[in-house]
Amino acid sequence: MNIYICGQKHFGAEVFSALLAAGHNMVGVSSPELSGDGGPDRLKAVAEAAGVKWMKSGLLNENTIPDGVDLIVTAHSHDFVREPTRNRTTYGAIGYHPSLLPLHRGKDAIIWTIRMGDKVAGGSVYWLDEVMDGGPIAAQEHVFVLPGDTPELLWKRDLAPLGIRLLTEVCDDIANGKIVKIVQNEDIATVEPSIKKADAAAAAAAATAK
């Protein structure tokens, strides 16, 4: 398939490499220009090394997406891929979320998994729609949260490798004509706020209570 990737950092780069190794054609990449340490973003670096055209995050839309894209894959992307952009592709767009959707929607899912004391976590590949993390599920697996786990440890040990594998498997399935779309159960959906906003609100409430 002709795949366009929106993402960043190590996870985006690993997804790019895995899909390329699986035989898919990378037709474009969107990512930040720089990483947190001031060097080039890792996804940008691997894309340019492979001769794939790069575009800065936030610029992908129905007018800038290349012709002939079959599928958009988001891999640690904070961009919202709108419906007009998805409609320019053959199949639409999929993304990976590090939770058992519809639980823990939102960008700080792993932190909330740890803070809420969950014993089971997981990863979900889902079809992007106009609801944040709310589209139909294409693939999902669980992992266990171990004693002493931090968000960083759980991500690196289990959830990032799971995401790379699931995204690759789903892309392979789509290329072979197998398309899975399981509607999320809104009755059990949870949406957690940004951890920074939650901590700031808690600090403000504590200061007021004094």
Rosetta blueprint (number, residue, H / E / L):
1 M L
2 N E
3 I E
4 Y E
5 I E
6 C E
7 G E
8 Q L
9 K H
10 H H
11 F H
12 G H
13 A H
14 E H
15 V H
16 F H
17 S H
18 A H
19 L H
20 L H
21 A H
22 A L
23 G L
24 H L
25 N E
26 M E
27 V E
28 G E
29 V E
30 S E
31 S E
32 P L
33 E L
34 L E
35 S L
36 G L
37 D L
38 G L
39 G L
40 P E
41 D L
42 R H
43 L H
44 K H
45 A H
46 V H
47 A H
48 E H
49 A H
50 A L
51 G L
52 V L
53 K L
54 W E
55 M E
56 K E
57 S L
58 G L
59 L L
60 L L
61 N L
62 E L
63 N L
64 T L
65 I L
66 P L
67 D L
68 G L
69 V L
70 D L
71 L E
72 I E
73 V E
74 T E
75 A E
76 H L
77 S L
78 H L
79 D L
80 F L
81 V L
82 R L
83 E H
84 P H
85 T H
86 R H
87 N L
88 R L
89 T L
90 T L
91 Y L
92 G E
93 A E
94 I E
95 G E
96 Y E
97 H E
98 P L
99 S L
100 L L
101 L L
102 P L
103 L L
104 H L
105 R E
106 G L
107 K L
108 D L
109 A H
110 I H
111 I H
112 W H
113 T H
114 I H
115 R H
116 M L
117 G L
118 D L
119 K L
120 V E
121 A E
122 G E
123 G E
124 S E
125 V E
126 Y E
127 W E
128 L L
129 D L
130 E L
131 V L
132 M L
133 D L
134 G L
135 G L
136 P L
137 I E
138 A E
139 A E
140 Q E
141 E E
142 H E
143 V E
144 F E
145 V L
146 L L
147 P L
148 G L
149 D L
150 T L
151 P H
152 E H
153 L H
154 L H
155 W H
156 K H
157 R H
158 D H
159 L H
160 A H
161 P H
162 L H
163 G H
164 I H
165 R H
166 L H
167 L H
168 T H
169 E H
170 V H
171 C H
172 D H
173 D H
174 I H
175 A H
176 N L
177 G L
178 K L
179 I L
180 V L
181 K L
182 I E
183 V L
184 Q L
185 N L
186 E H
187 D H
188 I H
189 A L
190 T L
191 V E
192 E L
193 P L
194 S L
195 I H
196 K H
197 K H
198 A H
199 D H
200 A H
201 A H
202 A H
203 A H
204 A H
205 A H
206 A H
207 A H
208 T H
209 A H
210 K L
